[in-house]
């Protein structure tokens, strides 16, 4: 799906922000956002006064003396089929002074399956509790930073995890509705109790009902799912490296991306007691998610993109363009669907892999997030919604902005491969290949995209590469690409990969390293007050870089057997041609003048997709093969960049090019890595 440039449609929230802010009356100063704060108390907020509308919430409440409590929200569903509706554990921290003065406050919420099994953030923090079972330590910095500024922080254990009832169903009805029930409880529309089995109701009378959900990976995925229900009271979501359709986490167009299905992840995050009682749910995750890659009702239930039209919340999406865990296909299709629905939105794209922005752009991130929540949860007219829509990392720690993303001048431009002087080393341009022109390669599951790119100028049997001449000027691709191939297989099964490569020297974040583009340091910075049980101080990070001679910046995979239907694979007839379009992941990349742009088509991309059951040789009909690229400036930009004189350093190196480490097979856990 190509991503089209559109402006955001701002809602009436923005028009009434100043009036709403004046009523809230939290002590503020005109600009900026504070970073690290010492652990100390703070005075109560001043009463509302006349004057200009506030622009920033300030840390005027005591974190040390904050109320810390647990409630169990009734989800209204019986996921484990034990005859009782499931309750999810909700741990809350909120300013005591607001409670005493009767001032209602908004909520920042992170619903996660990882609070007890695996931990959150770069330091794998887990929830902790005191001797009475009350919450003492909350992972991440959201509580330390925002509670003193007049917010509550709510950490929800998804069903089947930690202290919650029910079963984990990996993005399905139970996961989403358990988190939605908490939003409903905060808005006075659901029931909660003071214990897991108690009967005394607990009401959230202390909140305005305005809720913002945030989280990385699985947590951000749940935020997407809850927003797609259209639940009232959810004002904004901040999904970081989040899934938009669970099918696309485990498969891409029928090609399996991991050697297991969602049952593995469910078993990994469930509490021991849930694992024992949830065998039926586990079996459903096996039976209804066949490794054939066929689309089933299980995947429809977990496809949030189809319900993007129900989203009422604004969306601040963050993703690493080199995230090979939750690939940017998720971001691209979600962003495009939100644009079609007119949703207010903002985006950050980094060069990292699966990394939280707190760990690659910390100061700017906290300041921006602060202003975002102040606007959408407190109603402050601070101008954040009028700022450039996109922040994009062009080189390690070097960022640019765009008013709209993709830029309005972006246009899908068709480019075509043609044969070169030697087999497997062709050219890429605007002119179609002559009818009957072909290229042939044999799937070699031992090789990856890194191997293909390193051998781009060599005739090899494992890939077909097509290259532009050295560019005379920069060429920017912004959005999602698509590659249509007509291929004739020699066997009854075949998988295809298509990658776009920037051929030229550069220094990039080393996304292939275990840190996925960051190095964790020993120094710490603090982001709000601390208590003995909950520190606000986190280890600093720095960009981990690599000097490379090529960069793979967009990828797509497919089972050729899905040529007739994206949701159902079929056996192939050897010797018969099939036409298929591979959807490549969204990206934003500038191929500099002097570099070359390459399209590589191959078979199994080792470490990223599983091989087919046979070892096919595939013959490409080049006259019926093409790529649609989202070029800023459209066809004219491509023509200008591929004509004229390139800079002197554009000559290809004779030595074997160097890239980052080849893609590593990651376990199917869309969570944090340390």
Secondary structure, DSSP 8 states (H G I E B T S, - for coil): -----------HHHHTHHHHHHHH-----SS-------S----------SSS--------S-STT-EEEEEEEE-S--TT-SSS--EEEEEEEE-HHHHHHT--EEEEEEEES-TTTT-BTTTTB--EE-TTS-EEE-SSSHHHHHGGGTEEEEEEE-TTSTT--S---SSSHHHHHHHHHHHHHHTTSS-EESSSS---B---TTEEEEEEEEEETHHHHHHHHHHTTT-TTEEEEEEES--SBTHHHHEETTEESSSS-HHHHHHHHS-HHHHHH-HHHHHHHHHTS-TT----HHHHHTB-GGGGGG--SEEEEEEETT-SSS-HHHHHHHHHHHHHTT--EEEEEES-SS--GGGTSHHHHHHHHHHHHHHHHH----SGGGS-SEEEEEETTEEEEESSSS-TTEEEEEEEEEEEEETTEEEEESS---TT-EEEEE--TT--HHHHHHTTTS--SSEEEEE----SS-EEEEE--EEEEEEEESSS--EEEEEEEEEEEEEEE-TTSTTTTEEEEEEEEE-S--BTTB--EEEEEEE-EEEEEEEEEEEEEEEGGGSS-TT------TT-EEEEEEE---EEEEE-TT-EEEEEEES--TTTS---SS--EEEEEGGG-EEEEEEETHHHHHHHHTSS---GGGS--SS----S-------S--S---
